[in-house]
Amino acid sequence: MPTRTSQILQLVNSVGKVNVNELAQQFGVSVETIRRDLRALNQKGLLHRVHGGAMSSQSKDIGRSFQARQRLNSEAKKYIAQQVVDYVFEGAVIGLDASSSSWHFAQLIPDIPCTVVTNSMHNINALVNKPNVTTIATGGVYSAKYAAFYGPLSEQLLLRLHIDLCVFSCTGVDSSGAIWESNELNASIKRKLIDASAQKFLLLDSSKFERKNLIKLGELSQLDILFTDQAPNESLQNYCKEQEIHLAF
């Protein structure tokens, strides 16, 4: 008979991510027992331990590099970013994720007194010649693949800040209103950015409609404005109308 840990490993490899509480209920053991099992599997390199559960080590970092994303649908992303510039105002505190869409927006931010908080080295470089823009880097563990900082240090800074508006992207959105990400690194810091912000702006080129991925980042109902380059399908338009999300395209 398979051991509990082998069953957990088989489950996490099949679904991508598991939750501690759900595993405890499924196997009829305590949460602490499951945590010990996950720690043991993590130490052997068989899975990746994340807050509240674990992810498959086979899929924990399947996101595209910044360079790869930078080349995809760049004209659409520039068009979308241009729409967001109208919402920048003097004294604003703006949060930017490490997406290529945010990078396009960072290049367009006018040189006026405002503050940008970001975990992205590309965003920092885009703002370096704008002396009126104060740039705050989140710090944390640097990922060369994403050219950005991640981890508890980055997230702890965001927990202490009030951000007027955040600008972020994702890997896909489905008609039920779910926002999807490819890996826990990006999903975790984006959640903290969203939570810290008064207004939430999602930049989404139309190639990402009806695309799911490994991790559910959140719901479109959390947003204020969805910026895109083409009208989404009727289901998504109806969802945005019901949830009072402004669609800009």
C-alpha positions in Angstrom: 0.0 0.0 0.0 1.4 3.4 -0.9 2.6 5.5 2.0 0.9 8.8 2.8 3.9 10.8 1.6 4.0 9.0 -1.7 0.3 9.7 -2.2 0.8 13.3 -1.4 3.7 13.5 -3.9 1.6 11.8 -6.5 -1.2 14.3 -5.9 0.9 17.4 -6.0 2.6 16.3 -9.2 -0.8 15.7 -10.8 -2.6 18.9 -9.8 0.4 21.2 -9.4 -0.4 22.7 -6.0 -1.9 21.3 -2.8 -3.3 22.9 0.4 -2.3 21.8 3.9 -5.8 22.0 5.4 -7.3 20.1 2.4 -4.6 17.4 2.7 -5.2 17.0 6.4 -8.9 16.5 5.8 -8.3 14.1 2.9 -5.9 11.9 4.8 -7.6 12.2 8.2 -4.6 13.5 10.0 -3.6 16.7 11.7 -2.4 19.8 9.9 0.9 19.5 11.7 1.4 16.0 10.5 0.8 17.1 6.9 3.3 20.0 7.4 5.9 17.5 8.6 5.3 15.3 5.5 5.7 18.4 3.2 8.8 19.5 5.0 10.3 16.0 4.6 9.4 15.9 0.9 10.7 19.5 0.4 14.1 18.6 2.0 14.4 15.7 -0.5 13.8 18.1 -3.3 10.6 16.3 -4.3 8.3 19.3 -4.0 8.4 23.0 -3.4 7.0 24.2 0.0 4.9 27.4 -0.3 2.8 29.3 2.2 -0.3 27.2 3.1 0.8 24.1 1.1 3.2 22.9 -1.6 3.8 23.0 -5.3 5.2 20.4 -7.6 9.0 20.8 -8.1 8.3 19.9 -11.8 6.2 23.1 -12.3 7.2 25.6 -9.6 9.0 27.9 -12.1 7.4 27.5 -15.5 6.9 31.2 -16.2 8.5 32.7 -19.2 11.6 34.9 -18.7 11.2 38.6 -19.0 13.1 38.7 -22.3 10.6 36.2 -23.8 7.6 38.0 -22.5 9.0 41.4 -23.7 8.8 40.3 -27.3 5.2 38.9 -27.1 2.5 41.2 -28.4 4.6 44.3 -27.7 2.5 46.7 -29.8 -0.7 45.7 -28.0 1.1 46.1 -24.7 2.3 49.6 -25.6 -1.2 50.6 -26.7 -2.6 49.3 -23.4 0.1 51.1 -21.3 -0.7 54.4 -23.0 -4.3 54.2 -21.8 -3.1 53.9 -18.2 -0.9 57.1 -18.3 -4.0 59.3 -18.0 -4.5 58.0 -14.4 -1.1 59.1 -13.2 -1.3 62.2 -11.0 1.2 64.3 -9.0 1.9 62.8 -5.6 0.6 59.4 -6.6 2.1 56.2 -5.1 2.1 53.7 -7.9 2.8 50.0 -7.5 4.2 48.0 -10.5 4.8 44.3 -10.8 7.5 42.7 -12.9 5.4 42.1 -16.0 6.4 43.4 -19.5 3.2 45.3 -19.6 4.2 47.2 -16.4 7.6 47.9 -18.0 5.9 49.5 -21.1 3.9 51.6 -18.6 7.0 52.6 -16.6 8.6 54.0 -19.8 5.6 56.2 -20.3 5.2 57.6 -16.8 5.6 61.3 -17.0 8.5 63.0 -15.1 6.2 64.5 -12.4 6.5 64.3 -8.6 5.2 60.8 -7.8 6.5 57.5 -6.2 6.8 54.2 -7.9 7.2 51.0 -5.8 8.4 47.9 -7.8 10.2 44.6 -7.6 11.4 44.9 -11.2 14.9 45.9 -12.2 13.6 46.7 -15.7 11.1 49.2 -14.2 13.8 50.7 -12.1 16.0 51.2 -15.2 13.1 52.7 -17.1 12.6 55.4 -14.4 16.3 56.2 -13.7 16.3 59.3 -16.0 13.1 60.8 -14.4 14.4 62.8 -11.5 10.9 63.8 -10.2 9.9 60.2 -9.9 10.9 58.6 -6.6 11.6 54.9 -7.1 11.4 52.4 -4.2 12.7 48.9 -4.9 11.1 46.2 -2.7 14.4 44.3 -2.2 14.3 40.6 -1.5 15.8 37.6 -3.3 16.8 38.5 -6.9 15.6 36.2 -9.7 17.8 36.6 -12.9 15.1 34.8 -14.9 12.5 37.4 -14.1 14.9 40.3 -13.5 13.0 41.0 -10.3 13.0 40.6 -6.5 10.8 38.1 -4.6 10.3 36.5 -1.3 9.3 37.6 2.3 11.4 40.7 2.3 9.7 42.1 -0.8 6.3 41.1 0.5 6.9 42.6 4.0 7.6 46.0 2.5 4.3 45.9 0.6 2.4 45.1 3.8 3.7 48.4 5.3 2.8 50.6 2.4 -0.4 52.4 1.2 -0.4 52.5 -2.6 -2.8 54.7 -4.6 -2.9 52.5 -7.7 -1.2 49.3 -8.8 -0.5 48.3 -12.4 0.0 44.6 -13.0 -0.5 41.8 -15.5 -1.0 38.1 -15.5 -0.8 35.0 -17.7 -4.5 34.7 -18.4 -8.2 35.4 -17.4 -11.1 33.1 -18.0 -14.8 33.9 -18.5 -15.7 33.1 -14.9 -13.5 36.0 -13.8 -10.5 34.1 -12.5 -7.1 35.6 -12.9 -4.3 33.1 -13.5 -0.5 33.1 -13.0 2.2 30.6 -14.0 4.2 30.4 -10.8 3.9 31.0 -7.0 6.7 33.6 -7.0 4.8 36.1 -9.1 1.4 35.2 -7.7 2.4 35.8 -4.1 3.9 39.2 -4.6 1.1 40.3 -6.9 -1.4 39.4 -4.2 0.4 41.6 -1.7 0.6 44.4 -4.2 -3.2 44.2 -4.9 -4.0 44.1 -1.1 -1.9 47.2 -0.5 -3.5 49.3 -3.3 -6.6 51.5 -3.3 -7.1 51.1 -7.0 -6.2 48.0 -9.0 -5.5 48.2 -12.8 -5.0 44.9 -14.7 -3.2 45.2 -18.1 -4.2 42.3 -20.3 -3.6 41.9 -24.1 -6.3 40.0 -25.9 -4.1 36.9 -26.4 -4.6 36.2 -22.7 -8.4 35.9 -22.8 -9.7 32.4 -22.0 -6.3 31.3 -20.7 -5.9 29.4 -17.5 -2.6 28.5 -15.9 -1.2 26.8 -12.8 -2.1 29.2 -10.1 -5.3 31.2 -9.5 -4.0 34.7 -8.6 -7.4 36.2 -7.7 -10.7 37.4 -9.2 -11.5 40.2 -11.6 -14.0 41.4 -9.0 -11.0 42.7 -7.1 -10.2 45.2 -9.9 -11.2 48.7 -10.7 -10.2 48.8 -14.4 -9.3 46.1 -16.9 -7.2 47.6 -19.7 -7.0 45.7 -22.9 -6.6 46.1 -26.7 -9.8 44.4 -27.9 -13.2 43.8 -26.6 -13.4 40.5 -24.7 -16.1 37.9 -25.3 -19.7 38.5 -24.2 -19.4 36.4 -21.1 -16.4 38.4 -19.8 -18.1 41.7 -20.7 -21.2 40.7 -18.8 -19.0 39.7 -15.8 -17.3 43.0 -15.8 -20.6 44.8 -16.0 -22.1 42.8 -13.1 -19.1 43.4 -11.0 -18.9 47.1 -11.9 -15.4 46.7 -13.4 -14.6 49.4 -16.0 -13.4 47.9 -19.3 -11.0 50.1 -21.2 -10.0 49.1 -24.8 
